């Protein structure tokens, strides 16, 4: 681990530092570059010191780089709106009236820029190169192999067998049109994964549309890729013709590049199970990441979503129902994210009863294929419980033809050290319903009340 202790103004090695891009500002009153907004920060303890570990999905920040807590708190002042004079004034107030020299602040900014922590011109050029390099690759290589799951094929197969053995099979998979599966850590979500993918044993799709969540997508509703997907179990080919048709249907809601797929796990985890339960080279995939609805739809309503995404979901439905191929739809999603780790002041244990009620209402609406109720429930609570799978599930509801859903399982996993929790579920949607199902099956209301208690 690399601890950047000597960056703070006043520390050894700072005064007189000349590494500074003078083009950042013309006068002392011009705003300076802010910290990158796409970084992740994790508080850790290291050798008795409280540090903040940096995680960069672009890979530009050195892996394992950590900052002392005071430096991290100071960096929060660099928001892209403050000038050098503003920073001097704030630091002087925080330091009890001691003036911090402009050269020291310039030196700190230079060090931050060298490490790709600032949203500067240098960072923009480096980011554009990373994106361009990935765009040229014909294959999307697995990003979580050896970390989220075993990298060795035989070990991975044994792990997947162990997971699938923890669930039961759903009879008569022939009429299943869609499956909802978790995308949480495989060990945590083993029961959910088992329920979802055991339901597909005996089916034989030739094409699978896989919806995932673009956790860092904020500018478009969807991100497509024509890349084949590689895992330790082999390569799954993409249906490039279908991807091209979707891209042409609504370019205004689709990302200009496919970079969001590079390090996203929500589709990758589904591919592992699909490779494991279906014969090699027996199916192609249409990989689709769904982005933030809040930042892409002007009003948080179903009608506003359909106005933006309707042409895209209409074509998805047409592809799903094509006679030439037997197509299956998979959504890799999680539900509520509650507790301090996800921005709440209250612990997950306090929020859990309300979050479970919210999840249940969403699941019941999905089982009934009631899009209006699904949206109304989320709007009613203003997405307070951070249902990260909402955008993919909204897309699924608009894509599927008339059918009925069935809940196979639901869990809420607690991370004790952060006092936070994540819920997830597994579902199937059947085209031949054989009667009405208006309740969440597999988790009756009595069971929900017992869990809430």
N, C-alpha and C positions, 0 to 999 in steps of 0.2 A: 504493500500500500504506500502511495506517495502522499505525504502530508505537506501541504503548501503553507508552511508556517512563516516564511520570510516575506510575505507579500504585503503585510499591513504597514501603512505609513509609520515611520519611526523605527522599523525593524532593520536589522543589519542587511546591507545589500540593496536598500531601496534608494537612498538619497543619491542624486546624480545620475539616475538611470536615464539613458538617452533613447531607449526603444519606445518611440511614440510616433504615431501617424499624425502629423500636423494638419492633415486634411480633415480630421474629425471636426474641427471648428475653426472659424476665422477670428472670433473674438472670445474673450473669457465668458461672455454671456450666452454663447451659442450652446444648444443642448448637445450633450455627449451621448454616445451609443449606450443603450441599456443592456441589461443581462438578457441572454437568450431565454425565450419563454418555452422552449421545447425540451428543456433539460428536466431530469427528475432528481430529487434530493432526498436522501435517507439519513436520519440521525442514527449514529452508531457510537459505541464505546470502543476505544482502541488504546490499550496501555494506560488505562485510567483517565483518558482525556475524552471529552465529548466532541465528536467530529461530525461533519456532514459529508456523506459519500455522494459523489456525482455519478449519474448514469446518463449516457448520451447515446440515443438510438442511432445517431449518424456515425458514431465511432470516431469522432474527431477529438473529443476530450480523452486523454489517456485513461485507460481502464484502471480502476483502483485509486483514482485521484480523490483525495478528501481534503476538506477545509476545516480549520478550527472554527468553532461556533462564532466567535467575535468577528472573524473575517466574513463568514457567511452573512451575518446580520448587517455588516457594513455594505456588502454587495447588494443588499436589497434596496439601498439608496439609489443604485444606478438603474433608473426606470425608463431612460430614454427621453425624459422631459427636462431633467435638471442640467444646469450648466456647471462649469468648473467653480464659479463663484458660489452657486447654490450648494455644491458639495462642501466647499470650504466652510461655509456658514453652518451647515448642519453638523459637520464633524467637530467644529469648534464648540458648538452648544453641547454636544454629547461628551466632549472631552474636558468640560469644565472651564472653557474659555481659552484653551491652548490652541493656537493657530497651527493648522496643518498646511504646509507649504504646497504651492501649486505643482512644483516639480515632483513631490512625493505622490500626489494624486495622479499625475501623468504617468509616473512610473508604475503605480498599481494598475492603472488602466492598460498600460502596455503589456504587463504580465498577464492580465486577464485575457487580452486579445491574443497574445501568443498561444494561450491554452484554449482558444476558441470558446471562451465563455461569454463574449460580448456579441451582440447582434450588429456586427460591423461589416464593412465592405470586405474585409479579409475573410470573415466567416461566410459571407454570402457566396464568394467565389469558391471556397472549399466545399460548401454544401452543394452548389450547382454541379461541381465535378463528381461528387459522390452519387448524386441523382442520375447524372448522365451515364456514368459507368454502369450503374445498375440497369438502366433502361436498355442498354445494349446487350445485356445478358439474355440468352434464350431460355435459361432455366433458373427458376427461383430455388436456391439451395436452402435447406432447412436451417433455421436460425436458433432453434432451441435444443438441437441434438446434443447430448452429453450434459445438458443442464436441466431441461424440463423432462427429459426421458432418456433412456440408454441410447448410446451412439452405436453400439454393436448390434447387428441385426438379430441374432439369435436371442440375445438378452432382451431386446425390445419385444420380440414375439412372445417370450415367456411372460414379460410384464403385462402385455395386452391380454394374454390368455388368463392371467390371474385376475385382471380387472373384469373381464367379461364373465368369469365364473362367479362373480359376486351378485349377478343379476339373474333374472328369469326371462325366458323367451316369450314373446307375444305370439299367440296363435294366429295363423292365417295372415302372413305379411303381404300377401299378394295385392291387397287393395290400399296399401299405405302410399300416400302421395308425398308426405313430408314428415320430417323428424326434427324435433328440437332437442339439442344436446348441450351440455355445459361447455364452457371453454376454460374453466378454472383448472388449476394444477391437477394432473392426472390422478395423483394419490388422493387428493382431497375429494375430487368429484367421481371417484371410481364407481359408486352406485349409480349415479346419473348417467355416466358413459355406458355402463353395462346395460341399463334399462333401454337406453336409446338404440344402441347398436345390436343388442340381441334381438330387437324387434325386426331387424332387417335380414336376419339369417333366413335363407330360403328364397329371398328376392334376387332379381338379376337385372339391375338397371344398366343401361348402356351409356347413360350420361347422367351426371349429378351436378346440379347447381348448388354451390356451397356459399352460403351467406355467412360472413364474419363481421366483426366489429373493428373498424379502423379507430383505435383508441386515440390516435393523434391527428385524425382528420378533422379539419374545421372549415375547409373552404368549399367542399363539394359533398353531395349526398352519397355518391358512389365512387369507388375506385376499381377499375377493371385491369386485368392483365392477361396477355396471351401466353405468358410463360408456362412451361411445364413445371410441375412441382416435384422436387427431389427430396426424399427422406432416406434413412438407412434401409428401408424396405424396397427401394427402387424409385423409379420415375413414373409419375402419372401425367399423361398428356392432357393438355387443355383443348377444349373445343374452340379453336381459333375462329372459325366461321361464326359461331354463336356469339362470341365476345365482340367480334367486329360488327355484327348486326345490332347488338345492344349499344355499342359505342356510338353508332350512327343515329340511334333513335332519339337521344336527348343529350347532345354533347354539353349543353349548358349545366348539367347537374353531375357531370362525370369529370374526375380529376384529369388534368392534362398529361400526367405521367402515372406510372404504376409504383412509385417508390414506397407508398404506404404498405405495400405487401412485403417489403424486404424483411422486416423484423417482427411482423405481426403474427401472433401465435393462434388466434381464434380459428383460422382456417387450417393451419398446419396440424393442430391436434386432431381435427376431424379426418384429415387425409390419412393419418396413421391408422385409424380404425377401419376406414374404408379399404385401404390396402390389405389390411389383415383379414377382413371377412369376405372380400370378393376376390375372384381369381385375377392373377396378374394380367394387365393389359385388357381387361374386360370392360372398362368404362373410361370415359373422358370426364373432365370437370370444367365447370364454368365458375371461376373464383370471383366473388364479388364482396368487397368490403363496403360496409355502410358507415357513413360519417355522422357527424353531429347534426341533429335536426334543429337544435336551438340556434345554431349559427348559420344555417342554410335556408330555413323557411321563415318568412317574415312574421307569420302568426302561428302560434302553437295550436293548430287545429288540423283535423284530418283533411278538410276541404283545401286548405292552403298547401298541405303536403301533396295532395293529388294534383293540384294545379302545377306544381313543380315536377313531380315524379310520375305522374299518371302515364305518360307515353312510355316510360321505361318499364313500369310494372305491367302495363298491358302487353308489351312485347315479351316480357318474361313469362307471362301466362301462356301466350301463344307457343313459346318454345317448350314450356312444360307439357303442353297438351299435344305436341306434334306426334302424328302417327308413326313417323319414320324411325323414331327412337323412343325407348322407354326411359323417361326422365324422372329423376327423384330430386326432391328439394331438401336440403339440410340447412339448419340454422344453428351455428355455434354461438351461444349467448349465455350470459349470466343475468341474474335479476338484481335485487337490491344490494347496494354497497353502503353500509352504515357504520358510524363511529368516527372517532377523531381522524383516522387515516384518510377518510373520505370527506373531510370538511365539517363534520358535525361537532358541536360542543359536548353533546351527551354521549355516553358510552353506548355501544351496540346493544347491550343487554336491556337498556332502557328503551331504545327505539325499536327493538325487535317485534313486539306485539303489533305496533302500527305498520311496520314494514311488511310483516307477514299478511296482514289484512289487505294491504295494497297489492302485494303479489297475488294473493288469491283472487282479488277482483280482476286483475289483468288476465290471469289464467282462465277464469270463467268466461271472460269476454272472448278470449282466443278460442276456447272450446266451442263457443257458439258462432264463431266467425263474425263477431259483432265489432266491426271496426270503429264505429262511433263510440260505443261504450269503452272500448280499449283506450281511445284517445281522451275521452272525457275523464276517465279515471286518472290518467297521468297528469292532465291539466289541473284537475281538482286539487292535487297535492303539490302542484308546481314542480314535479319531478324531484321532490324533496329527498327521496330515498335512492337516487342515483341508479336507476335501472339502466345499466350500460347496454343491454341488449334491445332496448326499445326500438331503435331505428331499424335493425334487422327484422324484428318481429312485425313492425309496421309494414315493411316491405313484403314479408311473407303473407300477411293477411290480405294484401291487395293482389298478390300474385296467384294465390290458390283459387281454383274454381269452388263452387259450393261443396262443402264437405264438413266433417265434424272432427273436433279434436278430443284427445283422451290424454289425461295426465298419468304418466307412469311413475313419477316420483318427484319429491321436492325435499330439499334440505337447506339448512342455514349453518354455515361453517364459521366458527369464531376463531379469530387470531388474538390470543389472550394478551400478548405483549403490547399490542396496539389498541386493545379494547375495541376492536372493530370486527365486522362480520360481512360475509358475502352469501347471498342465497342463490340457488340454482335449481333447475328443474329439467325433466325429460318428458317429452310429449311425442305423440304420433297423430297424424291427420289422415283420415281415411276417406276415400272417395265414395265408396259404397257404404253408407252409414247404417242401413238396416234399422232405421228408427231414429227418433230424436234423442239427443243427449244434451241437456241444458246445464248439467252440473259438471264440476271438475271431477272426473273419475280417477280412482286410484288414491285420492286423498279426500275423504268425505268431510263434511263440515264438523262433525264431532271430533275427528282427528285434529283438525285445525284448532279447535277450541282447546283441546288437551295440550297441544304444543304451545299455544299462546299462554296458557296458565303456567 
